[in-house]
Every structure is written in structure tokens, then in C-alpha cells.
Amino acid sequence: MNEPRAGFAKRLVVRFLLIAAVALGLPVALSGTAGADPSADAWAKLRMCESTNRYTVNTGNGYYGAYQFDLPTWHSVGGAGRPDQATRAEQDNRALYLYRMRGWQPWECAGMLGLSNDRDARSKVKPSYSESAYISGGGATPAKPAKPIKPTWPGVVYAYGDCAPELRTFQLRMNAFGYGFEGTGCYYDKTRRAVLDLQRANGINDSGRLGPKTWNAAWNGKAPR
């Protein structure tokens, strides 16, 4: 059957625009589905930095679960209740949805780990549970803990009274040794005790200042307890 002239003309226009866009190097969206997401390894690094890979963590600082959602952000991607009370599969799915809405921007640790957005960042495509299942296996059985990934040394020596996002990362790392930090990011008595314990366990001058050797020991040194 011959195609109506109007339909044929429309197809020619569409083809012309696509060819022109490609020739000019412009992005062309061919479908409404996502095509690439961060690797499971990238998610594991993020979880280790944010929560030491603990899906049920609730330290009372207003951030919950493996991806340290606050409640407004959790609810903005369709989460119900609190993140730390949700299943691993649910937290993984909401984290992927947040990534597709805003890229790595919501997570401070992503910048510290050098994670970069791919073409699905901010695609706005809501993921199915099957799409997010790869992140940590998606089941109810706890995943094997990921090997701790040491974030890049921030280049600042921290001392009593300092507050910084990097101090929060250090505090959350020290929770792996049973310190129970809330992740305030502020260096006071409890942080100083952890720093001194770590320095003494690793033969570092116990100055109480969080410098590069102590930072490295938190991930690669001897346990302070």
C-alpha cells in the first residue's frame, strides 16, 4: 500500500533532523528507557563510604540506611517509612532512582571517591526492581561486605573543634570498629579518642590530629580495638 504523502513527508523531516543532529554532535534520545547505570562496584564503594555498608544503620543524625537518605529525599523517590527499615532491594531501588533524578550530587562520598555521572544520570527514568537488583543482589540475605575503599586524603589536617564533611566520612569509617558515631562531621572528644586509639595502634605519633597517616590507617591500618 502506498504511504500517504503527509506521512512520507513527516518521515523525511524526522530523518533529516536526526542526521543533522548526529552531524552536529548533538545528543539524540532514541527511547525513554535508561541504558547505562553505575556499576555494582561503584555502589559498593559508595555504601562503604556512606554507612560502612550497613543497610539497617540509624545513628540518630537524621540519615538512614546504606545510602544515608534523609527522610525528605527518601520520600521524594517514593520511599515509605524510614530507609533503615526498608529491605536491601528497596534501598537499592530508591538509590538508583535518586541517581537517575540527580546523578551523584546528593552523596558527598561520591565526590570524594571520584565517581562520575554516566548517561543515565538525571535521565528521570524510574527503575524497576529488576533493573536495580544488580546493585547488591537484591535479596534478603546480607551481601558479603565490600572491601573498604579509602577515600582520597582531603589535604587538610583536622584538629579539635573542626567540622567538615570529610570528618563525617572518617567517623562513619570508625564505626566499623565499634565507635558508634552519629556522623556529625565535627571533631570533639569522641573523635579525638578514636584518633588517638588509631594512632597508638598503628605506631603513629599520638598528636590527636587527623593527618594523612592517621587517615590512611583508618582504612589500611591495624584496628584500634
N, C-alpha and C positions, 0 to 999 in steps of 0.2 A: 504494500500500500504506500502511495506517495505521501510524504510528510507535508503538512500544511506549510505554506510559505512563512507564516509568522513564527511557527515553531522552529523551522530551519534557520531563520534569521537570528532568532534568540540564541540558538546553539552556537552560531558563528561568532556572535558578540561575546559569549562566555568564553569560548576557546581563545579568541583574540586577547581578552583581558588576562586570562591565565598565562598565555605565552608572554605577554608584555610584563606581567608581574615577575615571572621567572627570569626574564632577560634583565630586568632592573634589580634583581636580587631581593625582591620584596618577599616577606613571609606569606605563604599561601596555606590557609586552613582547608583541608580537604574533608574533614569529618569532625563530628562533635565528640569523639572519644579520645581518651588520653592514650599516648603512645609510648611514653617512657617515664619511669619513676625512679627515685633514688634506689640504690642497691640495698639489699638486706644488711650488708656490711656497714653502709653509711648510717642506717637506722640504729644498728647495734652500737656504733661509736657514739651516736647522739644520746642514746639511752644511758650508756655508761657514764657519760659526762654529766647529764642532767640529773640522774637518780641512782647511779651505780646499778642500773638495770633492774630496779625494783618496781614492779607493777603495783604493788599494794602500799607504797610509801605515802605516809601522811605525817609530816613533821610539825604541822600546825602553823606553817608560814603562809598558807593561802595557795600553795601549789601542790598538785596531787598527781600520783601515779608515775608511770615510767617516763612520760614526756613532760611532766611538770606543768600540766594545764592549770590555769586559774579557772574559776567557775564561769565567768562571762565568756571566755574563749571556748571552753568546753561546750557550753550551751549553744554558742554561735555555729558550731558544726554539727549540731543535732544530738549532742551527748545528753543523757539523762542522769540525774543523781550526781554523784561525785566520781571523778575518774578513777580514784584508787579502789572504788568498789565495783568497777566495771571489769569485765573479762579482758584478758590479753587481746583477744581478737577485736573487741570493741575499741580498746585504746589504740590499737594499731590502725584500725579503720579511720578513727577520728583524726589521728595524727596525719595520715595520708591525705585526708580531706582538707585539713588545715594547710598542708603543704601545697595542695592544688589551688587553694584560695590565696595564699600569701607567700609561697615559697619558704625558704629557711628563715625569713625575717623574724618570726616570733621567738626563735630559740637563740639565746646568747651563745650557747655552746657551739652552734653550727658555725658561727663566725670564727670562734676560737679553734675549731677543728679544720677550718678551711674548706667546709662543704660548699659547693656551688650549685646554683639552680640549673635544672635541665629544662627541656622544652615543655614539660608538664607543669612547671611552677606557675601558679596563678592561672591555670587553664580553666578553673571554675567547674571542672567536671567532677561530680560526686562519685567516689569509687564504690564499687560493690564490695561485699565481704570477700568474695573470691579474688578480687584484684589486690586486696590488702593482705591476703593470707600469707604471701611470701615473706612479709616483714619479719615475723618471728615464728612462723609455723602455724599460727592461727588457732592452735588447740588450747586445751585447758591445762595440759602438762607444762610446767615451767621449762623454759628453754635453758639449754646449757649456758651458763654465764659467759658473756663475751670477754675476751682478754682486754684488760684495761688499756685504753689508748691515752697516752699522756698528751694533754693539750699543749700547744706551744707556750713556752715561757713568756709571760706578758711583758718582761723587760722592766718591771718595777719591783723594788724591794719593799715589802709591806711590813708595817710595824703596828704596835698597839694604837688603836683609835682610828685606823684607816678603814674605809669602806669602799668596796669595788666589786663588780660582777665576777672578777677572777677569784676573789676571796670566797665567794659563794661556791665556785667550782671546786676550790680546794676543800672547803668544808664538806661538801657532798662526797668528795672522794674519801675523806677521813671517816665518813660514816661506814665505809666498808670495814673499818677496824673497830666499830662499835661505839663511836663517839656520840652519835645521836644529835648532830647539828640540825638546826632548823633551816639553815641556808640563808641567814640574814645578809651575808656578804660583808659583815663588819667584824673587825679584829678586836675582840675583847678577851676576857680572862680564859674562857673555854678554848678559844682558838689558840691563844698563847700556850696553854697546856699541851694542846695537840702538836703544835710546832716544836716545843721543847722535847716532847716524847719522841717525835720523829727524828729530831737531830741527835738525841742521845743514842737511839737505837742504831743509827747509821754512821756514828763517829763524826758527826758534823759539829763544829763549834756551836755550843748551845747559847746562841745570842738571843734567841726568841724572835729573830727577824726572819720573815719568809722570803728567802732569796732563791736563786736558781738551783743550788744544790738541794735545798730542802724541798723545793717544788718537784724536782726530779725524783727525789726519794719517795714522795707520796705515791708515785706510780711504779717506780722501778726499784725501790729500795727495800729494806727489811721492814716488816710490820712493826709498828711502835708498841704493840701489845701482844 
